[in-house]
Amino acid sequence: MMITINLIANVMVMISVTFFIIGVFGRRSQTIEKMPLSEQYFLRISLSVLAAGSLLNILTVSTPHATEVILNVGVGLLFTWAAWFHWKYFVKKSNK
C-alpha cells in the first residue's frame, strides 16, 4: 500500500515539476529575465534535480519509510497546485 502511494506521489511530483519548469522557463517572462543568471540556474537545477529524483524513485520502486511517503505526497500536492496556479494566473492570462 505504501509503495503504491509513494509511486503515485512521485509520478505527481515528476509531472507537475516538469510542467512548472515549462511554465516558468518555456516562455519569455520579465520577472525571470530580471533575475541574475545565478538565481535562474539555481532554480533550474533545483527543479530539475527534484524531477529527476522523483523519476529515479519511480524506476527503483523502493520501499520507503512512512515519513518519506508523507513528504512525497506533500511535495506532489504542492507542485501540482503550483503548476496549476502558475498556468492559470500567469501563462493563460498572458495569452489573452
TORNUDREN-961136 format. One record per residue: chain; residue in three letters; residue number from 1; x, y, z of N, C-alpha, C, O, CB in turn. Coordinates in steps of 0.05 Angstrom, whole numbers, plus 5000, padded with zeros to 4 digits. Glycine has a CB too. Layout:
REM TORNUDREN-961136
+--------+--------+-----+------+------+------+------+------+------+------+------+------+------+------+------+------+------+------+
| chaine | residu | num |   nx |   ny |   nz |  cax |  cay |  caz |   cx |   cy |   cz |   ox |   oy |   oz |  cbx |  cby |  cbz |
+--------+--------+-----+------+------+------+------+------+------+------+------+------+------+------+------+------+------+------+
|      A |    ALA | NUM |    X |    Y |    Z |    X |    Y |    Z |    X |    Y |    Z |    X |    Y |    Z |    X |    Y |    Z |
...
+--------+--------+-----+------+------+------+------+------+------+------+------+------+------+------+------+------+------+------+
***
This chain:
REM TORNUDREN-961136
+--------+--------+-----+------+------+------+------+------+------+------+------+------+------+------+------+------+------+------+
| chaine | residu | num |   nx |   ny |   nz |  cax |  cay |  caz |   cx |   cy |   cz |   ox |   oy |   oz |  cbx |  cby |  cbz |
+--------+--------+-----+------+------+------+------+------+------+------+------+------+------+------+------+------+------+------+
|      A |    MET |   1 | 5016 | 4976 | 5000 | 5000 | 5000 | 5000 | 5017 | 5025 | 5000 | 5012 | 5044 | 4984 | 4981 | 5000 | 5024 |
|      A |    MET |   2 | 5037 | 5026 | 5018 | 5055 | 5050 | 5019 | 5071 | 5053 | 4993 | 5077 | 5075 | 4985 | 5074 | 5047 | 5043 |
|      A |    ILE |   3 | 5079 | 5030 | 4981 | 5094 | 5032 | 4957 | 5077 | 5044 | 4935 | 5087 | 5061 | 4919 | 5104 | 5004 | 4948 |
|      A |    THR |   4 | 5052 | 5037 | 4933 | 5034 | 5048 | 4913 | 5029 | 5078 | 4917 | 5030 | 5093 | 4898 | 5007 | 5033 | 4913 |
|      A |    ILE |   5 | 5024 | 5086 | 4942 | 5020 | 5114 | 4948 | 5045 | 5130 | 4941 | 5044 | 5152 | 4930 | 5013 | 5118 | 4978 |
|      A |    ASN |   6 | 5069 | 5119 | 4948 | 5094 | 5132 | 4942 | 5098 | 5134 | 4912 | 5108 | 5155 | 4902 | 5118 | 5118 | 4955 |
|      A |    LEU |   7 | 5091 | 5114 | 4898 | 5094 | 5114 | 4869 | 5077 | 5135 | 4856 | 5086 | 5150 | 4839 | 5087 | 5086 | 4857 |
|      A |    ILE |   8 | 5052 | 5137 | 4865 | 5033 | 5157 | 4855 | 5044 | 5185 | 4862 | 5043 | 5203 | 4845 | 5005 | 5153 | 4866 |
|      A |    ALA |   9 | 5053 | 5189 | 4886 | 5064 | 5215 | 4894 | 5088 | 5223 | 4878 | 5090 | 5246 | 4869 | 5071 | 5215 | 4924 |
|      A |    ASN |  10 | 5106 | 5204 | 4872 | 5129 | 5210 | 4856 | 5122 | 5216 | 4827 | 5134 | 5233 | 4814 | 5149 | 5188 | 4857 |
|      A |    VAL |  11 | 5102 | 5203 | 4816 | 5092 | 5209 | 4789 | 5080 | 5238 | 4789 | 5085 | 5253 | 4770 | 5070 | 5189 | 4780 |
|      A |    MET |  12 | 5065 | 5245 | 4810 | 5055 | 5272 | 4812 | 5077 | 5293 | 4813 | 5076 | 5313 | 4800 | 5037 | 5275 | 4837 |
|      A |    VAL |  13 | 5097 | 5287 | 4829 | 5120 | 5306 | 4831 | 5133 | 5309 | 4804 | 5138 | 5332 | 4795 | 5140 | 5296 | 4852 |
|      A |    MET |  14 | 5140 | 5287 | 4792 | 5155 | 5288 | 4766 | 5139 | 5304 | 4745 | 5150 | 5321 | 4732 | 5161 | 5260 | 4756 |
|      A |    ILE |  15 | 5113 | 5297 | 4742 | 5097 | 5310 | 4721 | 5093 | 5340 | 4728 | 5096 | 5357 | 4710 | 5071 | 5296 | 4718 |
|      A |    SER |  16 | 5085 | 5346 | 4753 | 5079 | 5373 | 4759 | 5104 | 5391 | 4759 | 5102 | 5414 | 4751 | 5066 | 5375 | 4787 |
|      A |    VAL |  17 | 5126 | 5381 | 4768 | 5151 | 5397 | 4767 | 5159 | 5402 | 4738 | 5168 | 5424 | 4731 | 5174 | 5383 | 4782 |
|      A |    THR |  18 | 5155 | 5382 | 4721 | 5162 | 5385 | 4692 | 5144 | 5407 | 4680 | 5154 | 5424 | 4666 | 5158 | 5359 | 4677 |
|      A |    PHE |  19 | 5118 | 5406 | 4686 | 5100 | 5427 | 4676 | 5107 | 5454 | 4688 | 5105 | 5475 | 4674 | 5071 | 5420 | 4682 |
|      A |    PHE |  20 | 5115 | 5455 | 4713 | 5123 | 5480 | 4726 | 5147 | 5492 | 4712 | 5149 | 5516 | 4707 | 5128 | 5476 | 4756 |
|      A |    ILE |  21 | 5167 | 5475 | 4706 | 5191 | 5484 | 4692 | 5184 | 5495 | 4664 | 5194 | 5516 | 4657 | 5211 | 5460 | 4689 |
|      A |    ILE |  22 | 5167 | 5481 | 4650 | 5158 | 5491 | 4624 | 5143 | 5517 | 4626 | 5147 | 5535 | 4610 | 5140 | 5469 | 4610 |
|      A |    GLY |  23 | 5125 | 5519 | 4646 | 5110 | 5544 | 4650 | 5128 | 5568 | 4657 | 5123 | 5590 | 4648 | 5090 | 5540 | 4671 |
|      A |    VAL |  24 | 5148 | 5563 | 4673 | 5166 | 5585 | 4682 | 5187 | 5592 | 4661 | 5191 | 5615 | 4655 | 5179 | 5578 | 4708 |
|      A |    PHE |  25 | 5200 | 5572 | 4650 | 5222 | 5577 | 4632 | 5216 | 5573 | 4602 | 5233 | 5578 | 4585 | 5245 | 5559 | 4640 |
|      A |    GLY |  26 | 5192 | 5563 | 4596 | 5185 | 5558 | 4569 | 5174 | 5581 | 4553 | 5166 | 5578 | 4530 | 5165 | 5536 | 4568 |
|      A |    ARG |  27 | 5174 | 5604 | 4565 | 5164 | 5628 | 4552 | 5179 | 5652 | 4563 | 5193 | 5650 | 4583 | 5133 | 5632 | 4556 |
|      A |    ARG |  28 | 5176 | 5674 | 4549 | 5190 | 5698 | 4559 | 5175 | 5709 | 4583 | 5151 | 5713 | 4583 | 5192 | 5720 | 4536 |
|      A |    SER |  29 | 5190 | 5715 | 4604 | 5179 | 5725 | 4628 | 5197 | 5747 | 4639 | 5221 | 5743 | 4644 | 5175 | 5703 | 4649 |
|      A |    GLN |  30 | 5186 | 5771 | 4642 | 5203 | 5793 | 4651 | 5213 | 5788 | 4679 | 5236 | 5796 | 4686 | 5187 | 5819 | 4651 |
|      A |    THR |  31 | 5197 | 5776 | 4696 | 5206 | 5770 | 4723 | 5230 | 5752 | 4723 | 5249 | 5757 | 4738 | 5183 | 5758 | 4739 |
|      A |    ILE |  32 | 5229 | 5731 | 4708 | 5252 | 5712 | 4707 | 5276 | 5725 | 4693 | 5298 | 5721 | 4702 | 5244 | 5686 | 4692 |
|      A |    GLU |  33 | 5271 | 5740 | 4672 | 5293 | 5752 | 4658 | 5307 | 5774 | 4674 | 5331 | 5779 | 4669 | 5283 | 5764 | 4632 |
|      A |    LYS |  34 | 5293 | 5785 | 4693 | 5306 | 5805 | 4711 | 5323 | 5793 | 4733 | 5340 | 5806 | 4744 | 5284 | 5822 | 4724 |
|      A |    MET |  35 | 5319 | 5767 | 4738 | 5334 | 5754 | 4759 | 5363 | 5750 | 4749 | 5368 | 5746 | 4725 | 5322 | 5726 | 4766 |
|      A |    PRO |  36 | 5382 | 5751 | 4767 | 5410 | 5745 | 4760 | 5412 | 5717 | 4749 | 5397 | 5699 | 4757 | 5429 | 5750 | 4784 |
|      A |    LEU |  37 | 5431 | 5712 | 4731 | 5435 | 5685 | 4719 | 5440 | 5664 | 4741 | 5430 | 5642 | 4738 | 5458 | 5686 | 4700 |
|      A |    SER |  38 | 5454 | 5671 | 4762 | 5459 | 5652 | 4783 | 5433 | 5642 | 4796 | 5430 | 5618 | 4802 | 5478 | 5664 | 4805 |
|      A |    GLU |  39 | 5414 | 5660 | 4800 | 5388 | 5652 | 4811 | 5372 | 5636 | 4792 | 5359 | 5616 | 4799 | 5372 | 5677 | 4819 |
|      A |    GLN |  40 | 5373 | 5643 | 4766 | 5359 | 5628 | 4746 | 5370 | 5599 | 4745 | 5354 | 5580 | 4744 | 5361 | 5641 | 4718 |
|      A |    TYR |  41 | 5396 | 5596 | 4744 | 5408 | 5570 | 4743 | 5403 | 5554 | 4768 | 5399 | 5529 | 4767 | 5438 | 5572 | 4738 |
|      A |    PHE |  42 | 5403 | 5567 | 4791 | 5397 | 5553 | 4816 | 5369 | 5542 | 4816 | 5364 | 5519 | 4824 | 5401 | 5573 | 4840 |
|      A |    LEU |  43 | 5350 | 5558 | 4806 | 5322 | 5549 | 4804 | 5320 | 5526 | 4784 | 5306 | 5506 | 4790 | 5304 | 5572 | 4796 |
|      A |    ARG |  44 | 5332 | 5529 | 4761 | 5331 | 5508 | 4741 | 5343 | 5481 | 4751 | 5331 | 5460 | 4748 | 5346 | 5516 | 4715 |
|      A |    ILE |  45 | 5366 | 5483 | 4764 | 5380 | 5459 | 4774 | 5363 | 5446 | 4796 | 5360 | 5422 | 4796 | 5408 | 5466 | 4784 |
|      A |    SER |  46 | 5353 | 5463 | 4815 | 5338 | 5451 | 4837 | 5313 | 5437 | 4828 | 5306 | 5416 | 4837 | 5332 | 5473 | 4858 |
|      A |    LEU |  47 | 5298 | 5450 | 4809 | 5274 | 5437 | 4799 | 5280 | 5413 | 4783 | 5266 | 5393 | 4784 | 5258 | 5457 | 4782 |
|      A |    SER |  48 | 5301 | 5413 | 4767 | 5309 | 5390 | 4751 | 5318 | 5367 | 4769 | 5311 | 5344 | 4763 | 5332 | 5398 | 4732 |
|      A |    VAL |  49 | 5333 | 5373 | 4790 | 5341 | 5351 | 4808 | 5317 | 5339 | 4822 | 5316 | 5315 | 4826 | 5361 | 5362 | 4829 |
|      A |    LEU |  50 | 5297 | 5356 | 4830 | 5273 | 5346 | 4842 | 5258 | 5327 | 4823 | 5249 | 5305 | 4831 | 5255 | 5369 | 4851 |
|      A |    ALA |  51 | 5255 | 5335 | 4798 | 5241 | 5318 | 4778 | 5256 | 5293 | 4773 | 5245 | 5271 | 4770 | 5236 | 5334 | 4752 |
|      A |    ALA |  52 | 5283 | 5295 | 4770 | 5299 | 5271 | 4765 | 5299 | 5252 | 4789 | 5297 | 5228 | 4785 | 5328 | 5280 | 4759 |
|      A |    GLY |  53 | 5300 | 5263 | 4813 | 5298 | 5246 | 4837 | 5272 | 5231 | 4838 | 5271 | 5207 | 4846 | 5302 | 5262 | 4862 |
|      A |    SER |  54 | 5250 | 5244 | 4831 | 5224 | 5231 | 4831 | 5223 | 5209 | 4810 | 5212 | 5187 | 4814 | 5202 | 5251 | 4826 |
|      A |    LEU |  55 | 5235 | 5215 | 4786 | 5236 | 5194 | 4765 | 5252 | 5170 | 4774 | 5244 | 5147 | 4770 | 5248 | 5206 | 4740 |
|      A |    LEU |  56 | 5274 | 5175 | 4787 | 5291 | 5152 | 4797 | 5276 | 5137 | 4819 | 5279 | 5112 | 4820 | 5317 | 5163 | 4808 |
|      A |    ASN |  57 | 5261 | 5150 | 4836 | 5244 | 5136 | 4856 | 5223 | 5119 | 4842 | 5217 | 5097 | 4852 | 5231 | 5156 | 4875 |
|      A |    ILE |  58 | 5212 | 5129 | 4820 | 5192 | 5113 | 4805 | 5205 | 5088 | 4793 | 5194 | 5066 | 4795 | 5180 | 5130 | 4783 |
|      A |    LEU |  59 | 5229 | 5092 | 4782 | 5242 | 5069 | 4768 | 5252 | 5048 | 4788 | 5253 | 5024 | 4781 | 5266 | 5080 | 4752 |
|      A |    THR |  60 | 5261 | 5056 | 4812 | 5271 | 5037 | 4831 | 5249 | 5023 | 4847 | 5254 | 5002 | 4859 | 5291 | 5050 | 4849 |
|      A |    VAL |  61 | 5226 | 5035 | 4849 | 5203 | 5025 | 4864 | 5213 | 5015 | 4892 | 5209 | 4992 | 4899 | 5189 | 5002 | 4849 |
|      A |    SER |  62 | 5225 | 5034 | 4906 | 5236 | 5027 | 4932 | 5214 | 5025 | 4953 | 5191 | 5033 | 4949 | 5256 | 5049 | 4941 |
|      A |    THR |  63 | 5221 | 5013 | 4976 | 5203 | 5012 | 4999 | 5211 | 5033 | 5019 | 5229 | 5029 | 5035 | 5204 | 4983 | 5012 |
|      A |    PRO |  64 | 5197 | 5056 | 5018 | 5205 | 5078 | 5035 | 5192 | 5077 | 5063 | 5173 | 5061 | 5067 | 5197 | 5105 | 5022 |
|      A |    HIS |  65 | 5203 | 5092 | 5081 | 5191 | 5095 | 5108 | 5165 | 5112 | 5105 | 5162 | 5126 | 5085 | 5210 | 5109 | 5128 |
|      A |    ALA |  66 | 5148 | 5109 | 5124 | 5122 | 5124 | 5123 | 5126 | 5154 | 5122 | 5111 | 5168 | 5108 | 5105 | 5117 | 5147 |
|      A |    THR |  67 | 5147 | 5164 | 5136 | 5152 | 5193 | 5135 | 5160 | 5203 | 5108 | 5153 | 5225 | 5100 | 5174 | 5200 | 5156 |
|      A |    GLU |  68 | 5175 | 5186 | 5093 | 5183 | 5194 | 5066 | 5159 | 5194 | 5047 | 5157 | 5212 | 5030 | 5204 | 5175 | 5055 |
|      A |    VAL |  69 | 5141 | 5176 | 5051 | 5116 | 5175 | 5035 | 5100 | 5201 | 5040 | 5089 | 5213 | 5021 | 5099 | 5150 | 5041 |
|      A |    ILE |  70 | 5097 | 5208 | 5066 | 5082 | 5232 | 5073 | 5095 | 5257 | 5060 | 5082 | 5274 | 5049 | 5080 | 5236 | 5103 |
|      A |    LEU |  71 | 5121 | 5258 | 5061 | 5136 | 5280 | 5049 | 5131 | 5281 | 5019 | 5126 | 5302 | 5007 | 5166 | 5278 | 5055 |
|      A |    ASN |  72 | 5133 | 5258 | 5006 | 5129 | 5257 | 4977 | 5101 | 5264 | 4969 | 5097 | 5278 | 4948 | 5136 | 5229 | 4966 |
|      A |    VAL |  73 | 5081 | 5256 | 4984 | 5053 | 5264 | 4979 | 5051 | 5294 | 4981 | 5038 | 5307 | 4964 | 5034 | 5249 | 4998 |
|      A |    GLY |  74 | 5062 | 5306 | 5002 | 5061 | 5334 | 5006 | 5074 | 5350 | 4983 | 5063 | 5369 | 4974 | 5074 | 5342 | 5032 |
|      A |    VAL |  75 | 5098 | 5341 | 4975 | 5112 | 5354 | 4953 | 5096 | 5351 | 4927 | 5094 | 5370 | 4911 | 5141 | 5343 | 4950 |
|      A |    GLY |  76 | 5085 | 5327 | 4923 | 5069 | 5323 | 4899 | 5045 | 5341 | 4898 | 5039 | 5352 | 4877 | 5060 | 5294 | 4898 |
|      A |    LEU |  77 | 5030 | 5343 | 4920 | 5007 | 5361 | 4921 | 5015 | 5390 | 4918 | 5001 | 5405 | 4903 | 4992 | 5357 | 4947 |
|      A |    LEU |  78 | 5036 | 5398 | 4931 | 5046 | 5426 | 4929 | 5053 | 5434 | 4900 | 5044 | 5455 | 4891 | 5070 | 5430 | 4947 |
|      A |    PHE |  79 | 5068 | 5417 | 4886 | 5077 | 5424 | 4859 | 5054 | 5421 | 4839 | 5054 | 5434 | 4819 | 5100 | 5408 | 4851 |
|      A |    THR |  80 | 5035 | 5403 | 4844 | 5012 | 5401 | 4827 | 4996 | 5427 | 4829 | 4988 | 5438 | 4808 | 4994 | 5377 | 4835 |
|      A |    TRP |  81 | 4992 | 5437 | 4853 | 4979 | 5463 | 4857 | 4995 | 5485 | 4845 | 4984 | 5503 | 4831 | 4974 | 5468 | 4887 |
|      A |    ALA |  82 | 5021 | 5486 | 4849 | 5038 | 5508 | 4839 | 5038 | 5509 | 4809 | 5036 | 5531 | 4797 | 5067 | 5504 | 4849 |
|      A |    ALA |  83 | 5039 | 5486 | 4796 | 5039 | 5485 | 4766 | 5012 | 5495 | 4756 | 5011 | 5510 | 4737 | 5045 | 5457 | 4756 |
|      A |    TRP |  84 | 4990 | 5486 | 4769 | 4964 | 5495 | 4760 | 4960 | 5525 | 4765 | 4951 | 5539 | 4747 | 4942 | 5479 | 4776 |
|      A |    PHE |  85 | 4968 | 5535 | 4788 | 4966 | 5563 | 4795 | 4982 | 5580 | 4775 | 4972 | 5600 | 4766 | 4976 | 5568 | 4824 |
|      A |    HIS |  86 | 5006 | 5572 | 4770 | 5023 | 5587 | 4751 | 5011 | 5588 | 4724 | 5010 | 5609 | 4711 | 5051 | 5575 | 4750 |
|      A |    TRP |  87 | 5000 | 5565 | 4714 | 4988 | 5564 | 4688 | 4963 | 5582 | 4687 | 4959 | 5597 | 4668 | 4981 | 5535 | 4680 |
|      A |    LYS |  88 | 4946 | 5580 | 4708 | 4921 | 5594 | 4708 | 4924 | 5624 | 4710 | 4911 | 5639 | 4696 | 4904 | 5584 | 4731 |
|      A |    TYR |  89 | 4942 | 5633 | 4727 | 4945 | 5662 | 4732 | 4967 | 5676 | 4717 | 4967 | 5701 | 4716 | 4949 | 5666 | 4761 |
|      A |    PHE |  90 | 4985 | 5662 | 4705 | 5007 | 5675 | 4691 | 5008 | 5667 | 4661 | 5009 | 5684 | 4644 | 5034 | 5668 | 4704 |
|      A |    VAL |  91 | 5008 | 5641 | 4655 | 5010 | 5632 | 4628 | 4984 | 5637 | 4612 | 4985 | 5650 | 4592 | 5017 | 5602 | 4626 |
|      A |    LYS |  92 | 4962 | 5628 | 4622 | 4936 | 5631 | 4609 | 4929 | 5661 | 4607 | 4918 | 5670 | 4587 | 4914 | 5615 | 4623 |
|      A |    LYS |  93 | 4934 | 5676 | 4629 | 4927 | 5704 | 4629 | 4943 | 5720 | 4609 | 4932 | 5738 | 4596 | 4932 | 5715 | 4657 |
|      A |    SER |  94 | 4969 | 5713 | 4605 | 4986 | 5727 | 4586 | 4979 | 5720 | 4557 | 4986 | 5735 | 4539 | 5015 | 5721 | 4591 |
|      A |    ASN |  95 | 4965 | 5698 | 4552 | 4957 | 5690 | 4525 | 4933 | 5706 | 4515 | 4927 | 5706 | 4491 | 4951 | 5661 | 4524 |
|      A |    LYS |  96 | 4919 | 5719 | 4533 | 4894 | 5734 | 4525 | 4901 | 5759 | 4510 | 4883 | 5774 | 4502 | 4877 | 5741 | 4549 |
+--------+--------+-----+------+------+------+------+------+------+------+------+------+------+------+------+------+------+------+
***
